[in-house]
Amino acid sequence: MANIEETLVKLSKSKFRSSFHLTKKEREYALEKGLDVIESHARDFVSKRLAPAYIPNDGSQTPTKGHPVFKAQHACACCCRGCLNKWYKVPKNIELSSIQEEKIVNLLMAWIRKELE
């Protein structure tokens, strides 16, 4: 994964990825909970729904709405292992390393921060 700013620019050039934005309700939720809580949710979602080597419902494990992290995952192509492979060349069926998880969380949080500006 390139640096975060380069990645966000690349994602912004995708018609599909750039179509995702936080709703008013999702923005309010993020501001009410605070970014530390949202980041803890991101870590939890990534470790449970994206990091395992085998995900039974891969490709449909991330809802498209209802939480700022879910929206960020779709906007950043970190919603399933297929998208991780396509965008970042992360192999499927291999557990993500803690470094990979950290990079994903950092990207998601950078996208959320931009949306909250």
PyMOL commands that set and color helices and strands:
alter all, ss='L'
color gray80, all
select helices_A, chain A and resi 4-12+17-19+24-33+35-49+68-75+81-88+98-116
alter helices_A, ss='H'
color red, helices_A
deselect
rebuild
show_as cartoon
